[in-house]
Amino acid sequence: MGLLSGGGLCYNLAQFGELTTAFVDRTVNQHQLSTYLPLTTLFGGGRRLVNASHEENMAALEEDARATCIGCFVSIIISLVLCNGSIALLGWSAARQMIRIRMLFLEAVMRQDMTWFDLDTDFNLASKMSENLMKLKEGMGEKLGVIANLVGTSVLCICQSLSFGWELTLACITVIPFAVAASVILSNVSTRFRLRSVASPSPSRVRHRAVSLLTSYKYTSPMRASSEVQYKVKATRDLYPFL
């Protein structure tokens, strides 16, 4: 359903192309036979005229525009239904996967002490696991639906453009490898920087180190001041007997 939902955009593009053709035929080529418009004909437009008057061509153009609006509206409704259906099914599947993962997690916790994982006081395995499961559910429910829609749109648009003109389609397809290569390079660079950020000290540990240093500084400062005062007092005590 997610792949089929991408057909709405393909249909709208083809419908808009037929409307552009109708504009040219009804205004410039009024004395020639009008081009056959299969998609516009489905919704009450696409009259084929030859040697017709300007008024007849304008009336036919209004019919074509009305048919185009109806066709685009119908395609949008169908695409929305398919998108909602695919997202609902993916969400249902993701919910079942989450239940299964939670059951396996519960079985693992029952077998051993959960506090063994809580080595850091700021890290809670249960809350972290729940947060990761929610992210996984959102990714499976929405992200996969969007990916399926985009893949379906790309495949259907390429197939449709090949039927209209394969030369221009092949010329446009030649750009796809360069776009894929650029995306791969960008993803590799972003992954590398993300791994570096993960390998760096976590903010909690940095905060703990900073607090420790601040505590040590606050503790050693009075000690240093006390030693200086004791040194001065000792020097004064040595001076008084001499006087």
C-alpha positions in Angstrom: 0.0 0.0 0.0 2.9 2.3 0.7 4.3 1.7 -2.8 0.9 2.3 -4.4 0.4 5.5 -2.5 3.2 7.0 -4.6 1.0 6.7 -7.7 -1.0 9.8 -6.8 1.9 12.1 -7.6 2.6 10.3 -10.9 -1.0 10.7 -11.9 -1.1 14.4 -11.0 2.0 15.1 -13.0 0.5 13.3 -16.1 -2.8 15.1 -15.6 -1.0 18.5 -15.4 0.9 17.6 -18.6 -2.4 16.8 -20.4 -3.8 20.2 -19.2 -0.8 22.0 -20.6 -1.3 20.2 -23.9 -4.9 21.2 -23.9 -3.9 24.8 -23.4 -1.7 24.7 -26.5 -4.3 23.0 -28.6 -7.2 25.3 -27.6 -5.2 28.5 -28.1 -2.5 28.0 -30.7 -3.6 25.0 -32.8 -7.3 25.8 -33.0 -7.5 24.7 -36.7 -5.9 21.3 -36.1 -7.3 18.1 -34.6 -7.0 18.2 -30.8 -4.7 15.8 -29.1 -6.2 12.7 -27.4 -6.1 13.2 -23.6 -6.9 9.8 -22.0 -6.8 10.9 -18.4 -8.8 14.0 -19.0 -11.4 12.0 -20.9 -12.1 9.9 -17.8 -13.6 12.9 -15.9 -15.6 14.5 -18.7 -13.0 16.5 -20.6 -10.7 16.0 -23.6 -13.1 16.9 -26.4 -11.4 16.6 -29.8 -12.1 19.5 -32.0 -11.0 20.5 -35.5 -11.5 23.9 -37.2 -13.6 25.0 -34.2 -14.3 28.6 -33.2 -12.6 30.4 -30.4 -15.7 30.1 -28.2 -15.9 26.4 -28.6 -12.2 25.9 -27.8 -12.5 28.1 -24.7 -15.6 26.0 -23.5 -13.6 22.8 -24.2 -10.7 24.2 -22.2 -12.9 24.9 -19.2 -14.2 21.3 -19.4 -10.6 20.1 -19.5 -9.6 22.3 -16.4 -12.7 21.0 -14.5 -11.8 17.4 -15.4 -8.2 18.0 -14.3 -9.3 19.4 -10.9 -11.6 16.4 -10.3 -9.0 13.9 -11.3 -6.4 15.5 -9.0 -8.8 15.6 -6.1 -9.7 11.9 -6.6 -6.0 10.9 -6.8 -5.2 12.8 -3.7 -8.0 11.1 -1.8 -6.9 7.7 -2.9 -3.3 8.5 -2.0 -4.3 9.6 1.5 -6.3 6.5 2.0 -3.4 4.3 0.9 -0.9 6.2 3.1 -3.1 6.0 6.2 -3.7 2.3 5.6 0.0 1.6 5.2 1.0 3.6 8.3 -1.8 1.9 10.3 -0.6 -1.6 9.2 3.0 -0.7 9.9 2.0 0.7 13.3 0.1 -2.5 14.1 3.2 -4.6 13.1 5.5 -2.4 15.1 3.3 -2.7 18.2 3.4 -6.5 17.9 7.2 -6.3 17.6 7.4 -4.1 20.7 5.4 -6.6 22.7 7.6 -9.4 21.7 10.8 -7.4 22.5 9.3 -6.5 25.9 8.5 -10.1 26.7 12.1 -11.2 25.8 13.5 -8.3 27.9 11.3 -9.3 30.9 12.5 -12.9 30.6 16.1 -11.7 30.5 15.6 -9.5 33.6 14.0 -12.4 35.5 17.0 -14.6 34.9 19.5 -12.2 36.4 19.9 -9.2 38.6 19.0 -6.0 36.8 21.2 -3.9 39.0 24.2 -5.5 37.4 23.7 -3.3 34.4 23.2 -0.1 36.4 26.9 0.7 36.8 26.4 4.4 36.5 24.0 6.2 38.8 22.7 8.4 35.9 21.9 5.5 33.7 18.7 3.5 34.1 18.4 0.4 31.9 14.6 0.1 32.2 14.0 3.7 31.2 16.6 3.6 28.4 15.1 0.4 27.1 11.6 1.9 27.0 12.9 5.0 25.3 14.7 3.0 22.6 11.6 0.8 22.1 9.5 3.9 21.5 12.0 5.2 19.0 12.0 1.9 17.2 8.2 1.9 17.1 8.1 5.4 15.6 10.7 4.4 13.1 8.9 1.3 12.0 5.5 3.0 11.9 6.2 6.3 10.2 9.7 6.1 8.6 9.0 2.9 6.7 5.8 4.3 5.4 7.5 7.4 4.1 10.3 5.3 2.5 7.8 3.1 0.8 5.9 6.1 -0.5 9.1 7.7 -1.9 10.3 4.4 -3.5 6.9 3.9 -5.0 6.8 7.4 -6.4 10.3 7.1 -7.9 9.6 3.7 -9.6 6.2 4.6 -10.9 7.4 8.0 -12.2 10.3 6.4 -14.0 8.0 3.8 -15.6 5.5 6.4 -16.6 8.2 8.7 -18.1 9.6 5.8 -20.1 6.2 5.3 -21.7 6.0 9.0 -22.7 9.6 9.5 -23.9 12.5 7.1 -23.1 15.3 9.3 -24.5 14.6 12.1 -22.0 14.0 9.6 -19.2 17.4 7.9 -19.8 19.1 11.3 -19.8 17.5 12.1 -16.4 18.2 8.7 -15.0 22.0 9.2 -15.6 22.0 11.7 -12.7 20.8 9.0 -10.2 24.2 7.3 -9.7 25.9 10.6 -8.8 23.1 11.5 -6.4 23.4 8.0 -4.7 27.2 8.4 -4.5 26.8 11.8 -2.9 24.3 10.5 -0.4 26.6 7.6 0.6 29.5 9.9 1.1 27.4 12.2 3.2 26.1 9.4 5.3 29.6 8.0 5.9 30.9 11.4 7.0 27.9 11.9 9.3 28.3 8.4 10.8 32.0 9.0 11.4 31.4 12.3 13.2 28.6 10.6 15.2 30.9 7.8 16.3 33.5 10.4 17.4 30.9 12.1 19.5 29.8 8.8 21.0 33.5 7.9 21.8 34.1 11.2 23.4 33.4 11.6 27.2 29.7 11.7 28.0 28.3 15.0 29.4 27.5 13.3 32.7 31.0 12.1 33.2 32.3 15.6 32.2 30.0 17.1 34.8 31.1 14.6 37.4 34.8 15.5 36.7 34.0 19.2 36.8 32.3 18.8 40.1 35.2 16.8 41.5 37.7 19.4 40.4 35.6 22.2 41.8 35.3 20.3 45.1 39.0 19.6 45.2 39.8 23.3 44.5 37.4 24.4 47.2 39.0 22.0 49.6 42.6 22.8 48.8 42.1 26.6 48.8 41.4 26.8 52.5 44.3 24.4 53.2 46.6 26.6 51.1 45.4 29.7 52.9 45.8 28.1 56.3 49.4 27.1 55.4 50.2 30.6 54.4 48.8 32.0 57.6 50.7 29.5 59.7 53.9 30.5 57.9 53.3 34.1 58.6 52.5 33.4 62.2 55.6 31.4 62.6 57.7 34.2 61.2 56.0 36.6 63.6 56.7 34.4 66.5 60.4 34.2 65.6 60.5 38.0 65.3 59.0 38.8 68.7 61.7 37.0 70.8 64.4 38.7 68.8 63.0 42.1 69.7 
